[in-house]
Amino acid sequence: MSGPERFEEQLRESLRRVEAPAGLEQRILARVEAKAAAKRSFTQRRWLAMAASVALVVSAGGYGLHWRQEQIREQQAAEAREKLIYALRLTSQQVSKVEGQLRAIGVQRIDLMEVSQ
């Protein structure tokens, strides 16, 4: 057999129809389904991770807002306390002043009576 004839014979032999091994189709389909399931699982995990991230950011933002509101309330309470202390000091000074003026004119005691409206 010459070179070209031999080549043609080898070519015919390699192009000859060969039957697939038993169960090959099922193995291929199972592998394709497994890869598709893995891809779906990865996609689901990615979506769950994103949803968890969003939930974390939202809850942290809510906590931050609550914390800021608490800070504002505490600041307002401190300011109110300072104003009350100032008002009590001012009132105490005025009462002491009036008390001194009353003693200067000889008043020792003042009787208070309830007035109904």
DSSP file (Angstrom, degrees, kcal/mol; ACC not computed):
  #  RESIDUE AA STRUCTURE BP1 BP2  ACC     N-H-->O    O-->H-N    N-H-->O    O-->H-N    TCO  KAPPA ALPHA  PHI   PSI    X-CA   Y-CA   Z-CA
    1    1 A M              0   0    0      0, 0.0     2,-0.1     0, 0.0     0, 0.0   0.000 360.0 360.0 360.0 134.9    0.0    0.0    0.0
    2    2 A S     >  -     0   0    0      1,-0.1     4,-2.8     4,-0.0     5,-0.2  -0.286 360.0 -99.1 -83.6 171.6    1.3    3.4   -1.0
    3    3 A G  H  > S+     0   0    0      1,-0.2     4,-2.4     2,-0.2     5,-0.1   0.920 120.8  43.8 -57.6 -51.2    1.6    6.4    1.2
    4    4 A P  H  > S+     0   0    0      0, 0.0     4,-2.4     0, 0.0    -1,-0.2   0.884 115.0  49.6 -66.6 -36.3   -1.6    8.2   -0.1
    5    5 A E  H  > S+     0   0    0      2,-0.2     4,-2.5     1,-0.2    -2,-0.2   0.917 111.4  49.1 -66.4 -41.7   -3.6    5.0    0.0
    6    6 A R  H  X S+     0   0    0     -4,-2.8     4,-2.5     1,-0.2     5,-0.2   0.922 110.6  50.6 -62.4 -42.7   -2.5    4.3    3.5
    7    7 A F  H  X S+     0   0    0     -4,-2.4     4,-2.3    -5,-0.2    -2,-0.2   0.917 110.7  49.0 -60.6 -44.4   -3.4    7.8    4.5
    8    8 A E  H  X S+     0   0    0     -4,-2.4     4,-2.7     2,-0.2    -1,-0.2   0.887 110.5  50.8 -63.9 -39.1   -6.9    7.4    3.0
    9    9 A E  H  X S+     0   0    0     -4,-2.5     4,-2.4     2,-0.2    -2,-0.2   0.921 111.4  47.1 -64.9 -43.8   -7.4    4.1    4.7
   10   10 A Q  H  X S+     0   0    0     -4,-2.5     4,-2.3     2,-0.2    -2,-0.2   0.880 112.0  51.4 -64.0 -37.8   -6.4    5.6    8.1
   11   11 A L  H  X S+     0   0    0     -4,-2.3     4,-1.6     2,-0.2    -2,-0.2   0.932 110.6  47.4 -65.3 -45.7   -8.7    8.6    7.4
   12   12 A R  H  X S+     0   0    0     -4,-2.7     4,-0.6     1,-0.2    -2,-0.2   0.910 112.4  50.7 -60.4 -41.9  -11.7    6.2    6.6
   13   13 A E  H >< S+     0   0    0     -4,-2.4     3,-0.7     1,-0.2    -1,-0.2   0.899 110.8  47.5 -64.0 -41.7  -11.0    4.2    9.7
   14   14 A S  H 3< S+     0   0    0     -4,-2.3    -1,-0.2     1,-0.2    -2,-0.2   0.770 113.1  48.9 -73.7 -23.8  -10.9    7.3   11.9
   15   15 A L  H 3< S+     0   0    0     -4,-1.6    -1,-0.2    -5,-0.2    -2,-0.2   0.451  83.6 120.7 -92.7  -0.8  -14.1    8.7   10.4
   16   16 A R  S << S-     0   0    0     -3,-0.7     2,-0.2    -4,-0.6    -3,-0.0  -0.371  75.5-101.7 -63.6 140.8  -15.9    5.4   10.8
   17   17 A R        -     0   0    0     -2,-0.0     2,-0.4     1,-0.0    -1,-0.1  -0.437  39.4-166.0 -66.8 131.6  -19.1    5.6   13.0
   18   18 A V        -     0   0    0     -2,-0.2     2,-0.2    -3,-0.1    -1,-0.0  -0.975  20.1-121.1-121.8 134.9  -18.5    4.3   16.5
   19   19 A E        -     0   0    0     -2,-0.4     3,-0.1     1,-0.1     0, 0.0  -0.502  32.0-112.1 -73.6 140.8  -21.3    3.6   19.0
   20   20 A A        -     0   0    0     -2,-0.2     3,-0.1     1,-0.1    -1,-0.1  -0.421  39.1 -97.3 -71.1 147.8  -21.3    5.5   22.2
   21   21 A P    >   -     0   0    0      0, 0.0     3,-1.8     0, 0.0     4,-0.3  -0.288  52.1 -85.3 -63.5 153.2  -20.6    3.5   25.4
   22   22 A A  T 3  S+     0   0    0      1,-0.2    -3,-0.0     2,-0.1     0, 0.0  -0.356 113.4  14.2 -61.3 134.2  -23.6    2.4   27.3
   23   23 A G  T 3> S+     0   0    0     -3,-0.1     4,-2.2    -2,-0.1    -1,-0.2   0.448  85.7 122.9  82.9   0.7  -24.8    5.1   29.8
   24   24 A L  H <> S+     0   0    0     -3,-1.8     4,-2.6     1,-0.2     5,-0.2   0.920  73.3  51.5 -61.6 -43.5  -22.7    7.9   28.2
   25   25 A E  H  > S+     0   0    0     -4,-0.3     4,-2.7     1,-0.2    -1,-0.2   0.916 110.9  47.8 -60.0 -44.3  -25.8   10.1   27.6
   26   26 A Q  H  > S+     0   0    0      2,-0.2     4,-2.5     1,-0.2    -1,-0.2   0.888 111.8  50.0 -64.8 -39.0  -27.0    9.7   31.2
   27   27 A R  H  X S+     0   0    0     -4,-2.2     4,-2.2     2,-0.2    -2,-0.2   0.909 112.6  47.1 -66.0 -40.9  -23.5   10.6   32.5
   28   28 A I  H  X S+     0   0    0     -4,-2.6     4,-2.6     2,-0.2    -2,-0.2   0.939 114.0  46.7 -65.6 -46.3  -23.3   13.7   30.3
   29   29 A L  H  X S+     0   0    0     -4,-2.7     4,-2.6     1,-0.2    -2,-0.2   0.892 112.1  51.1 -63.4 -38.7  -26.8   14.8   31.3
   30   30 A A  H  X S+     0   0    0     -4,-2.5     4,-2.4    -5,-0.2    -1,-0.2   0.904 111.4  47.9 -64.1 -40.7  -26.0   14.2   35.0
   31   31 A R  H  X S+     0   0    0     -4,-2.2     4,-2.3     2,-0.2    -2,-0.2   0.910 112.3  48.6 -66.5 -41.8  -22.8   16.2   34.7
   32   32 A V  H  X S+     0   0    0     -4,-2.6     4,-2.4     1,-0.2    -2,-0.2   0.924 113.1  47.8 -62.9 -44.2  -24.6   19.1   32.9
   33   33 A E  H  X S+     0   0    0     -4,-2.6     4,-2.8     2,-0.2    -2,-0.2   0.890 110.4  52.2 -64.1 -39.6  -27.3   19.1   35.6
   34   34 A A  H  X S+     0   0    0     -4,-2.4     4,-2.4     2,-0.2    -1,-0.2   0.912 111.2  46.8 -63.9 -41.9  -24.8   19.1   38.4
   35   35 A K  H  X S+     0   0    0     -4,-2.3     4,-2.3     2,-0.2    -2,-0.2   0.903 113.0  49.1 -66.3 -39.8  -23.0   22.1   36.9
   36   36 A A  H  X S+     0   0    0     -4,-2.4     4,-2.6     2,-0.2    -2,-0.2   0.911 111.9  48.7 -65.2 -41.2  -26.3   23.9   36.4
   37   37 A A  H  X S+     0   0    0     -4,-2.8     4,-2.9     2,-0.2    -2,-0.2   0.905 111.1  50.2 -64.5 -40.8  -27.3   23.1   40.0
   38   38 A A  H  X S+     0   0    0     -4,-2.4     4,-2.5     2,-0.2    -1,-0.2   0.904 111.3  48.8 -64.0 -39.8  -23.9   24.4   41.2
   39   39 A K  H  X S+     0   0    0     -4,-2.3     4,-2.6     2,-0.2    -2,-0.2   0.919 112.6  47.5 -65.7 -43.0  -24.3   27.6   39.2
   40   40 A R  H  X S+     0   0    0     -4,-2.6     4,-2.9     2,-0.2    -2,-0.2   0.912 112.1  50.7 -62.2 -41.9  -27.8   28.1   40.6
   41   41 A S  H  X S+     0   0    0     -4,-2.9     4,-2.6     2,-0.2    -2,-0.2   0.916 111.0  47.9 -62.5 -43.2  -26.5   27.4   44.1
   42   42 A F  H  X S+     0   0    0     -4,-2.5     4,-2.5     2,-0.2    -2,-0.2   0.925 112.7  48.9 -62.6 -44.6  -23.7   29.9   43.6
   43   43 A T  H  X S+     0   0    0     -4,-2.6     4,-2.5     2,-0.2    -2,-0.2   0.911 112.0  48.9 -62.0 -42.7  -26.2   32.5   42.3
   44   44 A Q  H  X S+     0   0    0     -4,-2.9     4,-2.7     2,-0.2    -1,-0.2   0.918 111.6  49.0 -63.7 -42.9  -28.5   31.9   45.2
   45   45 A R  H  X S+     0   0    0     -4,-2.6     4,-2.5     2,-0.2    -2,-0.2   0.897 110.8  51.1 -63.6 -38.3  -25.7   32.2   47.7
   46   46 A R  H  X S+     0   0    0     -4,-2.5     4,-2.3     2,-0.2    -2,-0.2   0.930 111.7  46.6 -65.0 -43.9  -24.6   35.5   46.0
   47   47 A W  H  X S+     0   0    0     -4,-2.5     4,-2.7     2,-0.2    -2,-0.2   0.902 112.7  50.0 -64.1 -40.6  -28.1   36.9   46.2
   48   48 A L  H  X S+     0   0    0     -4,-2.7     4,-2.6     2,-0.2    -1,-0.2   0.903 110.1  50.6 -63.6 -40.1  -28.4   35.8   49.8
   49   49 A A  H  X S+     0   0    0     -4,-2.5     4,-2.1     2,-0.2    -2,-0.2   0.909 112.0  47.3 -64.3 -41.0  -25.1   37.5   50.6
   50   50 A M  H  X S+     0   0    0     -4,-2.3     4,-2.5     2,-0.2    -2,-0.2   0.914 112.3  49.5 -66.2 -41.7  -26.2   40.7   48.9
   51   51 A A  H  X S+     0   0    0     -4,-2.7     4,-2.7     1,-0.2    -2,-0.2   0.909 111.2  49.5 -63.4 -41.1  -29.5   40.6   50.8
   52   52 A A  H  X S+     0   0    0     -4,-2.6     4,-2.4     2,-0.2    -1,-0.2   0.892 110.5  51.1 -64.5 -38.5  -27.7   40.0   54.1
   53   53 A S  H  X S+     0   0    0     -4,-2.1     4,-2.5     2,-0.2    -2,-0.2   0.924 111.1  47.5 -63.7 -44.1  -25.4   43.0   53.3
   54   54 A V  H  X S+     0   0    0     -4,-2.5     4,-2.8     1,-0.2     5,-0.2   0.928 112.0  50.0 -62.8 -44.5  -28.4   45.2   52.6
   55   55 A A  H  X S+     0   0    0     -4,-2.7     4,-2.7     1,-0.2     5,-0.2   0.897 111.2  49.7 -61.4 -39.7  -30.1   44.1   55.7
   56   56 A L  H  X S+     0   0    0     -4,-2.4     4,-2.6     2,-0.2    -1,-0.2   0.919 112.0  47.2 -64.9 -44.0  -27.0   44.8   57.7
   57   57 A V  H  X S+     0   0    0     -4,-2.5     4,-2.5     2,-0.2    -2,-0.2   0.917 113.9  47.9 -64.4 -42.8  -26.5   48.3   56.2
   58   58 A V  H  X S+     0   0    0     -4,-2.8     4,-2.6     2,-0.2    -2,-0.2   0.929 114.1  45.7 -65.0 -44.8  -30.2   49.1   56.8
   59   59 A S  H  X S+     0   0    0     -4,-2.7     4,-2.6     2,-0.2    -2,-0.2   0.895 113.2  49.9 -67.6 -37.0  -30.1   47.9   60.4
   60   60 A A  H  X S+     0   0    0     -4,-2.6     4,-2.8    -5,-0.2    -1,-0.2   0.909 111.3  49.6 -65.1 -40.3  -26.9   49.7   61.1
   61   61 A G  H  X S+     0   0    0     -4,-2.5     4,-2.4     2,-0.2    -2,-0.2   0.908 111.2  49.2 -63.0 -41.5  -28.4   52.9   59.6
   62   62 A G  H  X S+     0   0    0     -4,-2.6     4,-2.5     2,-0.2    -2,-0.2   0.909 112.2  47.8 -63.5 -42.0  -31.4   52.4   61.8
   63   63 A Y  H  X S+     0   0    0     -4,-2.6     4,-3.0     2,-0.2    -2,-0.2   0.910 111.1  51.7 -64.6 -40.7  -29.2   51.9   64.9
   64   64 A G  H  X S+     0   0    0     -4,-2.8     4,-2.4     2,-0.2    -2,-0.2   0.897 110.5  48.3 -62.2 -40.5  -27.2   55.0   63.9
   65   65 A L  H  X S+     0   0    0     -4,-2.4     4,-2.5     2,-0.2    -2,-0.2   0.926 112.9  47.7 -65.0 -44.9  -30.3   57.1   63.6
   66   66 A H  H  X S+     0   0    0     -4,-2.5     4,-2.3     1,-0.2    -2,-0.2   0.921 112.2  50.2 -61.1 -44.0  -31.6   55.8   67.0
   67   67 A W  H  X S+     0   0    0     -4,-3.0     4,-2.2     1,-0.2    -2,-0.2   0.909 110.8  49.2 -60.9 -43.0  -28.2   56.5   68.5
   68   68 A R  H  X S+     0   0    0     -4,-2.4     4,-2.4     2,-0.2    -1,-0.2   0.901 109.9  50.9 -64.8 -41.3  -28.2   60.1   67.1
   69   69 A Q  H  X S+     0   0    0     -4,-2.5     4,-2.6     1,-0.2    -1,-0.2   0.901 109.8  50.5 -62.6 -40.2  -31.7   60.7   68.4
   70   70 A E  H  X S+     0   0    0     -4,-2.3     4,-2.6     2,-0.2    -2,-0.2   0.903 109.1  51.7 -63.1 -40.8  -30.6   59.5   71.9
   71   71 A Q  H  X S+     0   0    0     -4,-2.2     4,-2.3     2,-0.2    -2,-0.2   0.920 110.3  48.2 -60.9 -44.0  -27.6   61.9   71.7
   72   72 A I  H  X S+     0   0    0     -4,-2.4     4,-2.7     2,-0.2    -2,-0.2   0.924 111.7  49.8 -63.4 -44.8  -29.9   64.8   70.8
   73   73 A R  H  X S+     0   0    0     -4,-2.6     4,-2.6     1,-0.2    -2,-0.2   0.915 111.2  48.9 -60.8 -43.1  -32.3   63.9   73.7
   74   74 A E  H  X S+     0   0    0     -4,-2.6     4,-2.3     2,-0.2    -1,-0.2   0.897 111.8  49.3 -63.9 -39.4  -29.4   63.7   76.1
   75   75 A Q  H  X S+     0   0    0     -4,-2.3     4,-2.4     2,-0.2    -2,-0.2   0.916 111.9  48.2 -65.3 -42.7  -28.1   67.1   74.9
   76   76 A Q  H  X S+     0   0    0     -4,-2.7     4,-2.5     1,-0.2    -2,-0.2   0.894 111.2  50.9 -64.3 -39.4  -31.5   68.7   75.2
   77   77 A A  H  X S+     0   0    0     -4,-2.6     4,-2.5     2,-0.2    -2,-0.2   0.909 110.2  49.3 -64.4 -41.0  -31.9   67.2   78.7
   78   78 A A  H  X S+     0   0    0     -4,-2.3     4,-2.3     2,-0.2    -2,-0.2   0.912 111.7  49.0 -64.1 -41.9  -28.5   68.6   79.7
   79   79 A E  H  X S+     0   0    0     -4,-2.4     4,-2.3     2,-0.2    -2,-0.2   0.913 111.8  48.7 -63.9 -41.9  -29.5   72.0   78.4
   80   80 A A  H  X S+     0   0    0     -4,-2.5     4,-2.4     2,-0.2    -2,-0.2   0.896 110.6  51.6 -63.9 -40.2  -32.8   72.0   80.2
   81   81 A R  H  X S+     0   0    0     -4,-2.5     4,-2.5     2,-0.2    -2,-0.2   0.921 109.9  49.0 -62.7 -43.8  -31.0   71.0   83.4
   82   82 A E  H  X S+     0   0    0     -4,-2.3     4,-2.3     1,-0.2    -2,-0.2   0.900 111.4  49.4 -62.3 -41.9  -28.6   73.9   83.0
   83   83 A K  H  X S+     0   0    0     -4,-2.3     4,-2.6     2,-0.2    -1,-0.2   0.898 111.2  49.7 -65.0 -40.1  -31.4   76.3   82.5
   84   84 A L  H  X S+     0   0    0     -4,-2.4     4,-2.8     2,-0.2     5,-0.2   0.927 110.6  49.4 -64.0 -44.8  -33.3   75.0   85.5
   85   85 A I  H  X S+     0   0    0     -4,-2.5     4,-2.3     1,-0.2    -2,-0.2   0.920 112.3  48.5 -60.9 -42.6  -30.2   75.4   87.7
   86   86 A Y  H  X S+     0   0    0     -4,-2.3     4,-2.6     2,-0.2    -2,-0.2   0.928 112.1  48.9 -61.3 -45.3  -29.7   78.9   86.4
   87   87 A A  H  X S+     0   0    0     -4,-2.6     4,-2.6     1,-0.2    -2,-0.2   0.893 111.6  49.3 -64.0 -39.9  -33.4   79.8   87.1
   88   88 A L  H  X S+     0   0    0     -4,-2.8     4,-2.6     2,-0.2    -1,-0.2   0.899 111.8  48.4 -66.7 -40.3  -33.1   78.3   90.6
   89   89 A R  H  X S+     0   0    0     -4,-2.3     4,-2.5    -5,-0.2    -2,-0.2   0.932 113.0  47.8 -63.5 -45.2  -30.0   80.3   91.4
   90   90 A L  H  X S+     0   0    0     -4,-2.6     4,-2.3     2,-0.2    -2,-0.2   0.922 113.6  47.5 -61.7 -44.7  -31.5   83.5   90.1
   91   91 A T  H  X S+     0   0    0     -4,-2.6     4,-2.8     1,-0.2     5,-0.2   0.911 111.0  51.6 -62.9 -42.7  -34.7   82.9   92.1
   92   92 A S  H  X S+     0   0    0     -4,-2.6     4,-2.4     1,-0.2    -2,-0.2   0.904 110.0  49.2 -61.8 -41.4  -32.6   82.1   95.2
   93   93 A Q  H  X S+     0   0    0     -4,-2.5     4,-2.3     2,-0.2    -1,-0.2   0.916 112.8  47.2 -63.1 -42.8  -30.7   85.4   94.8
   94   94 A Q  H  X S+     0   0    0     -4,-2.3     4,-2.8     2,-0.2     5,-0.2   0.902 111.9  49.6 -67.4 -41.0  -33.9   87.4   94.4
   95   95 A V  H  X S+     0   0    0     -4,-2.8     4,-2.8     2,-0.2    -1,-0.2   0.922 111.9  48.9 -63.5 -42.5  -35.6   85.7   97.4
   96   96 A S  H  X S+     0   0    0     -4,-2.4     4,-2.3    -5,-0.2    -2,-0.2   0.903 111.5  50.0 -62.3 -40.6  -32.5   86.4   99.5
   97   97 A K  H  X S+     0   0    0     -4,-2.3     4,-2.2     2,-0.2    -2,-0.2   0.939 113.5  44.3 -62.9 -48.0  -32.5   90.1   98.3
   98   98 A V  H  X S+     0   0    0     -4,-2.8     4,-2.7     1,-0.2    -2,-0.2   0.904 111.8  53.8 -64.1 -41.1  -36.2   90.5   99.1
   99   99 A E  H  X S+     0   0    0     -4,-2.8     4,-2.4     1,-0.2    -1,-0.2   0.909 109.2  48.8 -59.8 -42.4  -35.7   88.8  102.5
  100  100 A G  H  X S+     0   0    0     -4,-2.3     4,-2.0     1,-0.2    -1,-0.2   0.901 111.0  49.7 -63.3 -41.2  -32.9   91.2  103.3
  101  101 A Q  H  X S+     0   0    0     -4,-2.2     4,-1.1     2,-0.2    -2,-0.2   0.899 110.7  50.1 -65.4 -39.6  -35.1   94.2  102.3
  102  102 A L  H  <>S+     0   0    0     -4,-2.7     5,-2.7     1,-0.2     3,-0.5   0.911 110.5  49.1 -65.7 -42.0  -37.9   92.9  104.5
  103  103 A R  H ><5S+     0   0    0     -4,-2.4     3,-1.4     1,-0.2    -1,-0.2   0.882 105.0  60.0 -63.7 -35.9  -35.6   92.4  107.5
  104  104 A A  H 3<5S+     0   0    0     -4,-2.0    -1,-0.2     1,-0.3    -2,-0.2   0.815 108.4  43.6 -62.9 -29.6  -34.3   96.0  106.9
  105  105 A I  T 3<5S-     0   0    0     -4,-1.1    -1,-0.3    -3,-0.5    -2,-0.2   0.354 125.6-101.1 -98.5   6.7  -37.8   97.4  107.4
  106  106 A G  T < 5S+     0   0    0     -3,-1.4     2,-0.6     1,-0.3    -3,-0.2   0.587  70.3 145.4  93.7  10.1  -38.4   95.1  110.4
  107  107 A V      < +     0   0    0     -5,-2.7    -1,-0.3     1,-0.2    -2,-0.1  -0.736  14.4 170.0 -86.0 122.5  -40.6   92.3  109.0
  108  108 A Q        +     0   0    0     -2,-0.6     2,-0.4     1,-0.3    -1,-0.2   0.754  63.4  18.8-100.3 -31.8  -39.8   89.1  110.7
  109  109 A R        -     0   0    0      2,-0.0     2,-0.5     0, 0.0    -1,-0.3  -0.998  57.1-156.9-145.5 143.4  -42.5   86.8  109.4
  110  110 A I        -     0   0    0     -2,-0.4     2,-0.5    -3,-0.1    -3,-0.0  -0.987  15.1-145.8-122.8 124.1  -44.9   86.8  106.5
  111  111 A D        -     0   0    0     -2,-0.5     2,-0.4     2,-0.0    -2,-0.0  -0.760  14.4-153.3 -88.6 129.6  -48.1   84.8  106.8
  112  112 A L        -     0   0    0     -2,-0.5     2,-0.4     2,-0.0    -2,-0.0  -0.825   9.0-167.6-102.9 141.1  -49.3   83.3  103.5
  113  113 A M        -     0   0    0     -2,-0.4     2,-0.3     2,-0.0    -2,-0.0  -0.968  24.6-112.8-128.0 148.6  -52.9   82.5  102.8
  114  114 A E        -     0   0    0     -2,-0.4     2,-0.5     1,-0.0    -2,-0.0  -0.576  25.8-154.7 -80.3 135.7  -54.3   80.5  100.0
  115  115 A V        -     0   0    0     -2,-0.3     2,-0.3     2,-0.0    -1,-0.0  -0.946   6.4-147.9-112.6 126.6  -56.4   82.3   97.4
  116  116 A S              0   0    0     -2,-0.5     0, 0.0     1,-0.1     0, 0.0  -0.655 360.0 360.0 -91.5 151.3  -59.0   80.4   95.5
  117  117 A Q              0   0    0     -2,-0.3    -1,-0.1     0, 0.0    -2,-0.0   0.428 360.0 360.0 -98.9 360.0  -59.9   81.4   91.9
